[in-house]
Amino acid sequence: MKVNAFIESVINKYRETYDEAHVRCFLDLYFREMHKTTPPKDEKEFSFQLDQLILGLVDFFFPAISGATTQVALLLERLLLNPHVIKRMQEEIDQVVGQGRLPTLDDRIELPYTEATLREGMRIDTLVPSGIAHRTQTDATLQGYELPKDSLVVIGMDAMHNQKEYWGDPETFRPERFLDENGKLCLAKDMSLPFGAGKRLCAGETFARNIMFLTLAALMQNFNIRQPPSDRLPDVSKRLTGVIVTPRDYLLRFEPR
């Protein structure tokens, strides 16, 4: 497969510059384990081998890309309805990054409103409304309810992200809720869990957050988003809901700035 070949080429570039004393990322940690272990005697036995690494990265890559693409589509729909948010992001990006280069992850700390907009998008449009199903390992009691062993448990993440007692005005798209009085990002105010929590936290969270931030910042830096003259504004109350939430088809016009 072309995808596997591409991932293997990336792995090989990192292997060529691998330094045991300098860990750069997950790949270096995996290489370290590869050097420690020997090939398995049984094909059912897991080992730190190249083919396992390729398959593992494919498992990381595709869910993060597909999920991030849908989340950005949901966010762009919200932005079309909130042009003042676009304007403020553009002002922030113009001041910090300018037009001579694309935004990078190093700019992230200096772009708090852009980051807050992304977080607000993930809160108000929870991509996986019920999270990932869990199972009780023993008989348990929760808030007075008896849960027998092996009960299926799902988390109402969408409900959590829309509780008035926590958010005040959860139905309003308001990135400022994640900023402090000085306009800086305040993680203590972010009680959302778009990637789940605990041991089953989404393994692709960091990758997805990074790629969505870079995509959003680059789009805001280079384009104005308009509603096509022949189209209506999208109705965000009419989403397609399954395991994940997806927007119905809508049109955008990207105008170079």
Order of alpha helices (4+ residues) and beta strands (2+ residues): alpha-alpha-alpha-alpha-alpha-beta-beta-beta-beta-alpha-alpha-alpha-beta-beta-beta-beta
